[in-house]
Amino acid sequence: MKICPRCEKTYPDSESFCETDGSALIAKGPAFAAPGGGSSAGGKVECPVCGGQAEPGEVICNFCGTRLVPEEPYKLEQPPPRVEQQTQRMAATQVHRPQEPPPPGPSPRRSRGNRRLALIGYAAAAILALFAGIYMALHLTPHKPAKLVSEATPSAIATPPVAIAQPMVALANAIPLQVVTTVGAPSPDRTEASARGKFDDNKPALLDAYKQVLSANPGASDGMMVRIRVLPDGTIDSAAIRTSTSPNPELDARVVKSMMGWTFAPTSGPEAEIDYPVIFVPNESERAKVESALQTKVASLSPSEAPEYAASKAPPTPAASPSPAIAAVPTPAPTPPPVVRRAPRVAPRRTRKEELAAIPKPTPSLFERVKQTLKSNPKLRRVHAYTANGTVTLYGKVFDNNDRLLAERVVRSIPGVTGVVNTVTTDTAQWKAEEAQIQQQLVNAGLPNVTVKVIGSDAYLSGSVKTALERERAVTIAEGAAPVTVRSNIISVEPGSIFGF
C-alpha cells in the first residue's frame, strides 16, 4: 500500500501520484506490533492502546481513535523532474487502469494561499480607493463655513421669538388726519394723502426728537394733536400742540420746532391747516392705551380752547431807512470885488449810531417779555415758560412753595398775559419726599427711633440706637434709600438692659 504524504490518502502499490494534490506517493510503513509480538492472526493490526483489531491499511483505531501508523517526521520527497513525471504517468496509464489526470491549476493549499493574497489585495485596494475619495472631497469641494445646528428642544420650538422693544412715532389709526382750508376746497397739493406722505418723509426727525426725551425719561409716552398752517408757497407759518395726553414741555418744543421746518409743494390755492394725531410710545404694546387716551382728549377739545404749546415765525425786521443824502448847496455866483465871498453852508451828516437810534424798535413778543422777567429775578432763574396766545405755562424748579407762588404772581403782572399754568416743582417738596423714603427704610430695618433731615443732597441723622453697629447701619440705609450723603450722624447709643432689650 502507498499513502499520500500531504492528504494521507491510501492507494494501491501500482499508483505513483496522488490524484487529489498530485504529490508523489510513499510506501506505507508497517503497523505497530502488538506488545507480545506483532500483528494478530488474519493479518489484522492490533491497537497498542485498547487492543482492538484493525484491518490492514487502517490508520486510526475504530475503538479508541489511537493512530495506528507511527508519527514520523514529515519528509517531503523531491518530485522527479516534470519530464520524468509525465513518463511515469504515461507508463502507469498503459500498464494499469486508466486514471483521471489531476485537475489543472495550483494545489488546494496553494489556491487557499492565493485566495488570501487576493483578499488582502482587494482590501488594500478598497482602503486606497476610500482614502482617495476622502482626499478628493476635501481638496476639490469648495470650503464653506459649517453651520452649527443645535437640536431644538420642544420648549424652544414652542416659544415664539421675543421682540425687542423699540420707540416708535406714528399717526393714530382711530383719529383721522384732517386738512382744512380757509377758502374753498383744498388744492391737489394739500390733500390728506400728501399730508400723510409729508409726515412719513419727516418721521425720522420726530423719532430722533423723541429719543432725546427718552434719554432723560425712559418711560415717557405721549399722544398729541398737532396743527400746522401751510402757506401757499409751501412753508409752515405756525405750529401748535392743541392737546396731549401727557403734557411735556420739552417734547412739545422739539416736535413743534421739527414740524416748523417742513416744506410742502407750492400751490396757487389758499393756505391750509393740517391736524396730525401723533403717537409717541417707547414700545408697540403701549400704543393702544395712548391712542385711546388721545381719542378721549380730542373728543372733549373745544375749537376755541387755547393750545398747550404754540410757535410762529417772527415777522421780518423792517429794513433800516437809507441815510438822507447831503443836500448840495449851489455856489453863489462870484461878485466883483470888493464883495467878500462867503463859504457855502452844508447840512450836517447823520452818523450810523444816530440812524440806528432813529429806527423804531420792534415790540418784543409775549414770550420774550416773560423770559426776560423770569431771568431778572434771582429766585426764578430756574423757571422756564412757553406761551400760547395769552396763556403762559411755567415749568422748572424753585426753592419752596413761596417762590413757586412768586413766579406765578410775577408772570400774571406782565401785560398781555391772560392765564398762567403753574407746573413748577420745589426743592423742599423733593427733600420731604426723600426724607419720608429714608424714614420708611429705617423703620423697616428696625430703627424706629432714628430721624433724618434732608437738605439738598445732604442728610443729617439723629435719635438713639442700642449698639454702635446699628448706628453705622443707619448711615448705610440712609445713603442707599435716596441719592444723599450723610454729613452729620449724631445718633446716640443707649444700651438696653442686661438682656439686650
C-alpha positions in Angstrom: 0.0 0.0 0.0 1.1 3.6 -0.7 0.0 6.8 1.0 0.0 10.5 0.1 2.3 12.4 2.5 0.0 15.5 2.3 -3.6 14.3 2.4 -2.7 10.8 3.8 -5.0 9.1 1.3 -4.0 5.5 0.6 -3.5 4.0 -2.8 -2.6 0.6 -4.2 1.1 -0.1 -4.8 0.5 0.3 -8.6 -0.2 4.1 -8.2 2.6 6.6 -8.1 0.9 10.1 -7.6 -2.0 11.4 -5.5 -5.0 12.1 -7.7 -6.1 14.9 -5.3 -3.0 17.1 -5.0 -0.5 15.5 -7.4 2.0 14.6 -4.7 4.3 11.5 -5.1 3.0 8.6 -3.1 5.3 6.9 -0.5 5.3 3.4 0.8 3.1 2.8 3.8 5.2 1.6 6.8 4.3 -1.5 8.9 1.7 -1.3 11.6 2.6 -1.1 15.2 3.4 -4.5 16.6 1.5 -5.8 19.4 3.1 -5.8 22.8 3.5 -9.6 22.8 4.9 -9.9 19.4 3.3 -8.1 16.4 0.1 -8.5 14.5 -2.6 -10.9 15.3 -3.9 -13.7 13.2 -5.5 -13.0 10.0 -3.2 -10.1 9.2 -5.1 -7.7 11.3 -3.3 -5.0 13.2 -3.8 -4.8 17.0 -4.2 -1.3 18.6 -1.4 -0.8 21.1 -3.7 1.1 23.4 -7.0 -0.7 23.6 -6.1 -4.0 21.9 -8.7 -3.6 19.3 -8.3 -5.4 15.9 -8.0 -3.2 12.9 -7.9 -4.1 9.2 -4.6 -3.9 7.4 -4.1 -0.4 6.0 -6.3 1.4 8.5 -4.5 4.3 10.1 -6.9 5.1 13.0 -8.3 2.7 15.6 -12.1 2.4 15.3 -12.5 1.8 19.0 -10.3 4.4 20.8 -9.2 6.7 17.9 -5.5 5.9 18.5 -3.3 6.5 15.5 -2.1 3.0 14.3 0.7 4.4 11.9 3.6 5.8 13.9 4.1 9.6 13.6 7.3 10.1 11.8 8.8 13.5 10.9 7.3 14.7 7.7 9.7 14.4 4.9 8.7 15.7 1.5 10.4 13.8 -1.2 11.5 15.8 -4.1 9.3 15.0 -7.0 11.1 13.9 -10.1 11.6 16.3 -13.0 8.5 17.2 -15.0 9.5 15.0 -17.9 10.1 12.0 -15.7 6.7 12.6 -14.0 4.9 12.7 -17.3 6.8 9.5 -18.5 6.0 7.7 -15.3 2.3 8.8 -15.5 2.1 7.6 -19.1 3.7 4.2 -18.2 1.3 3.7 -15.3 -1.6 4.5 -17.6 -0.6 1.9 -20.1 0.1 -0.9 -17.6 -2.7 -0.2 -15.1 -6.2 1.0 -15.4 -6.7 4.5 -16.7 -6.6 7.2 -14.0 -8.1 10.7 -14.4 -5.4 13.3 -14.6 -5.1 15.7 -11.7 -7.1 18.9 -12.1 -5.1 21.8 -13.6 -4.1 24.7 -11.5 -2.4 25.0 -8.2 -2.9 22.7 -5.3 -5.6 23.3 -2.7 -3.1 24.7 -0.2 -1.6 26.9 -2.9 -5.1 28.0 -4.0 -6.0 28.9 -0.4 -2.9 30.9 -0.1 -3.6 32.7 -3.4 -7.2 33.4 -2.2 -5.8 35.0 0.9 -3.4 37.1 -1.1 -6.3 38.1 -3.4 -8.5 39.1 -0.5 -5.6 41.1 1.1 -5.1 42.8 -2.3 -8.8 43.6 -2.7 -8.9 45.0 0.9 -5.9 47.2 0.3 -7.3 48.4 -3.0 -10.7 49.3 -1.3 -8.8 51.2 1.5 -6.8 53.1 -1.1 -9.9 54.0 -3.0 -11.6 55.2 0.2 -8.7 57.5 1.1 -8.6 58.8 -2.5 -12.3 59.6 -2.3 -11.8 61.5 1.0 -8.9 63.4 -0.4 -10.8 64.4 -3.5 -13.8 65.5 -1.3 -11.6 67.6 1.0 -9.5 69.3 -1.7 -11.8 69.7 -4.6 -15.1 70.7 -2.8 -15.3 74.5 -2.2 -14.9 75.2 1.5 -18.0 76.7 3.2 -18.2 77.6 6.9 -20.0 74.9 8.7 -23.2 75.9 10.4 -23.6 74.8 13.9 -27.1 73.3 14.1 -28.2 72.5 17.6 -31.1 70.3 18.2 -34.0 72.4 19.2 -35.8 71.3 22.4 -39.6 71.1 22.3 -39.8 74.1 24.6 -37.6 76.2 22.3 -39.7 75.3 19.3 -43.0 76.2 21.1 -41.7 79.5 22.4 -42.1 82.4 19.9 -39.2 84.8 19.4 -39.1 87.7 21.8 -39.4 91.1 20.0 -37.0 93.8 21.2 -38.9 96.9 22.4 -38.2 99.9 20.1 -39.5 103.5 20.5 -41.9 104.5 17.7 -43.6 107.5 16.3 -46.8 107.0 14.2 -50.1 108.6 13.3 -53.2 107.4 15.3 -55.4 104.9 13.5 -58.7 105.8 15.2 -58.3 109.6 14.8 -58.4 110.9 11.2 -55.9 113.3 9.7 -57.7 116.5 8.7 -56.9 119.2 6.1 -58.9 122.4 6.3 -58.6 125.5 4.1 -60.0 129.0 4.8 -61.5 129.5 1.3 -62.8 126.8 -1.0 -61.7 123.2 -1.4 -58.0 122.2 -0.8 -55.7 122.1 -3.8 -54.3 118.8 -5.1 -51.1 119.5 -3.2 -52.9 119.9 0.1 -54.8 116.7 0.3 -54.8 114.1 3.1 -52.6 111.8 1.1 -50.0 114.4 0.5 -50.1 115.4 4.2 -49.6 111.8 5.3 -46.7 111.4 2.8 -45.0 114.5 4.2 -45.3 113.0 7.7 -43.8 109.7 6.6 -40.9 111.6 5.0 -40.1 113.5 8.2 -40.8 110.8 10.7 -37.1 110.0 11.4 -36.6 113.6 12.6 -39.6 113.3 15.0 -38.2 109.9 16.2 -34.8 111.5 16.9 -36.5 114.2 19.0 -38.5 111.6 20.9 -35.3 109.5 21.6 -33.6 112.6 23.1 -36.5 112.9 25.5 -36.3 109.2 26.3 -32.7 109.5 27.2 -33.7 111.6 30.3 -37.1 109.9 30.9 -37.1 106.3 29.6 -40.8 105.8 30.3 -42.1 108.9 28.6 -45.0 108.5 26.2 -47.4 111.0 24.7 -50.2 111.4 22.2 -50.8 114.9 20.8 -52.9 116.6 18.2 -50.6 118.9 16.3 -51.9 121.7 14.0 -49.7 123.3 11.4 -50.6 126.2 9.0 -49.2 125.8 5.5 -48.8 128.9 3.3 -49.4 128.8 -0.5 -45.6 128.8 -1.0 -45.3 125.5 0.9 -43.7 126.9 4.1 -45.0 126.4 7.6 -46.2 129.6 9.2 -47.1 128.3 12.7 -47.5 125.1 14.7 -49.3 124.4 17.9 -50.0 121.4 20.3 -53.8 121.7 20.6 -53.9 118.9 23.3 -51.9 116.0 24.5 -52.3 113.0 26.9 -49.1 113.8 28.9 -48.0 117.4 28.7 -44.3 117.5 28.3 -42.8 121.0 27.6 -39.5 119.5 26.3 -41.2 117.1 23.8 -43.7 119.8 22.7 -40.9 122.2 21.9 -38.9 119.6 20.0 -41.9 118.5 17.9 -43.1 122.0 17.0 -39.5 123.0 16.1 -39.2 119.9 13.8 -42.5 120.4 12.1 -41.9 124.1 11.5 -39.0 123.1 9.3 -41.2 121.1 6.9 -41.8 122.3 3.3 -44.7 121.4 1.1 -45.1 121.8 -2.6 -46.1 125.4 -3.6 -49.7 125.8 -4.9 -51.9 128.5 -6.2 -54.6 127.7 -3.7 -55.2 129.3 -0.3 -53.4 128.5 2.9 -54.4 125.3 4.7 -54.4 124.0 8.3 -53.5 120.3 8.9 -54.2 118.4 12.1 -51.8 115.5 12.8 -52.8 112.9 15.6 -49.2 111.8 16.5 -48.4 108.9 18.9 -45.1 108.7 20.8 -44.6 105.4 22.7 -41.5 103.5 23.8 -42.8 100.2 22.5 -45.7 98.8 20.4 -47.5 97.4 23.4 -48.4 100.9 24.8 -49.7 102.3 21.5 -53.4 101.2 22.0 -53.5 102.8 25.5 -52.0 106.1 24.4 -54.2 106.3 21.3 -57.3 105.7 23.3 -56.4 108.4 25.8 -55.7 110.8 22.9 -59.1 110.0 21.3 -60.8 110.9 24.6 -58.9 114.2 24.8 -59.7 115.1 21.2 -63.4 114.4 21.6 -63.6 116.9 24.5 -61.5 119.5 22.7 -63.2 122.8 22.1 -62.4 124.8 18.9 -61.9 128.0 21.0 -59.7 126.3 23.6 -56.1 127.7 23.8 -53.4 125.3 22.7 -50.9 123.8 25.2 -47.9 125.0 23.2 -47.6 127.2 20.1 -45.0 128.8 18.0 -44.9 131.0 14.9 -42.4 132.6 12.7 -41.3 136.1 13.8 -42.3 138.9 11.4 -39.5 140.2 9.3 -37.5 143.0 10.8 -38.1 146.3 8.9 -35.1 147.4 6.9 -33.2 150.4 8.0 -34.1 153.6 6.2 -31.4 154.9 4.0 -29.4 157.8 5.3 -30.5 161.1 3.8 -28.3 162.4 1.0 -26.3 165.5 1.6 -28.1 168.5 0.0 -25.9 170.1 -2.5 -25.8 173.9 -2.0 -25.3 175.8 -5.1 -22.2 178.0 -5.1 -23.2 181.6 -5.3 -22.1 183.5 -8.3 -18.9 185.4 -7.9 -19.3 189.0 -7.1 -16.9 191.5 -8.2 -14.6 192.9 -5.6 -14.8 194.4 -3.1 -17.6 192.0 -2.2 -16.3 189.2 0.1 -17.3 185.5 -0.9 -18.8 183.5 1.9 -18.3 179.8 2.4 -21.3 177.6 1.4 -23.3 176.1 4.3 -23.5 172.3 4.2 -26.2 170.3 6.1 -24.7 168.2 8.9 -24.4 164.4 8.1 -26.1 162.0 10.5 -23.9 159.2 12.0 -24.6 155.5 11.8 -25.4 155.4 15.5 -28.0 158.2 15.1 -29.5 156.3 12.1 -30.0 153.1 14.1 -31.4 155.1 17.0 -33.9 156.7 14.7 -35.3 153.2 13.7 -38.2 152.3 15.9 -37.5 149.2 18.0 -39.9 146.3 17.4 -42.2 145.4 20.2 -40.9 142.3 22.0 -43.2 139.3 21.9 -45.0 138.0 25.0 -42.6 135.0 25.2 -39.6 137.4 25.2 -41.1 139.6 27.9 -41.9 136.6 30.1 -38.5 135.1 29.7 -36.8 138.4 30.5 -38.9 138.9 33.6 -38.1 135.5 35.0 -34.4 135.9 34.4 -34.3 139.3 36.2 -35.4 137.7 39.5 -32.6 135.6 41.1 -35.1 133.3 42.8 -36.8 132.4 39.4 -33.8 131.8 37.2 -34.5 128.0 37.1 -38.1 128.6 35.9 -38.9 128.3 32.2 -42.1 129.1 30.2 -43.7 128.8 26.9 -46.7 130.8 25.6 -49.8 130.0 23.5 -51.8 133.2 22.7 -52.2 134.8 26.1 -51.7 131.6 28.2 -48.3 131.1 29.8 -47.2 127.6 31.1 -44.5 127.7 33.7 -42.2 124.7 34.4 -38.9 124.2 36.2 -37.9 124.2 39.9 -37.7 126.8 42.7 -36.7 126.5 46.4 -40.0 126.4 48.2 -43.7 127.0 47.7 -43.4 130.7 48.3 -41.1 131.1 45.3 -43.5 129.0 43.3 -46.3 131.4 44.0 -43.9 134.3 43.4 -43.3 133.1 39.8 -47.0 132.9 39.1 -47.6 136.5 40.5 -44.7 137.9 38.5 -45.9 136.4 35.2 -49.5 137.5 35.8 -48.4 141.1 36.1 -47.0 141.1 32.6 -49.3 142.9 30.1 -50.9 140.6 27.6 -51.0 137.5 29.9 -54.5 136.1 30.2 -53.8 132.9 32.1 -51.0 131.0 33.9 -50.5 127.2 34.1 -48.1 126.7 37.0 -46.3 123.3 36.8 -43.2 124.4 38.8 -41.8 122.0 41.4 -40.0 122.9 44.6 -36.7 121.7 46.2 -38.3 121.4 49.6 -41.0 119.1 48.3 -38.4 116.8 46.9 -36.4 116.9 50.1 -39.6 116.0 52.1 -40.2 113.0 49.7 -36.6 111.8 50.2 -36.9 112.2 54.0 -40.1 110.1 54.0 -38.4 107.4 51.9 -35.4 107.2 54.1 -37.5 107.2 57.3 -39.6 104.3 56.0 -36.4 102.3 55.2 -35.1 102.9 58.7 -38.4 101.7 60.3 -38.4 98.6 58.1 -34.8 97.9 59.3 -35.9 98.0 62.9 -34.6 101.5 63.7 -37.8 103.5 64.5 -36.0 105.9 66.9 -33.7 107.3 64.2 -34.8 110.5 62.4 -33.4 112.1 59.3 -33.3 115.6 57.8 -32.5 116.2 54.1 -31.3 119.5 52.8 -30.3 119.3 49.1 -28.0 116.3 48.7 -27.0 116.2 52.4 -28.7 114.1 55.1 -28.5 114.6 58.9 -29.2 111.7 61.3 -30.3 111.9 64.9 -32.0 109.8 67.5 -30.9 106.7 69.5 -30.0 103.1 68.9 -28.8 100.2 71.2 -25.5 99.4 69.6 -22.7 101.0 67.7 -23.3 98.6 64.9 -26.9 99.9 64.4 -25.6 103.4 64.4 -23.3 102.6 61.4 -26.1 100.6 59.8 -28.4 103.7 59.9 -25.8 105.6 57.7 -25.8 102.8 55.1 -29.6 102.6 55.0 -30.0 106.4 54.5 -27.5 106.6 51.7 -29.0 103.6 49.9 -32.6 104.8 50.1 -32.0 108.2 48.4 -29.3 110.0 46.4 -27.9 111.7 49.5 -24.7 111.8 51.6 -24.8 111.7 55.4 -23.0 114.8 56.5 -23.8 114.5 60.3 -24.5 111.5 62.4 -25.5 112.5 66.0 -27.3 109.2 66.8 -26.6 108.3 70.5 -26.0 104.7 71.6 -28.2 103.8 74.6 -27.7 100.1 75.5 -30.8 98.3 76.9 -31.0 96.1 80.0 -28.6 93.3 80.8 -30.5 91.0 78.4 -30.1 93.4 75.4 -33.7 94.7 75.2 
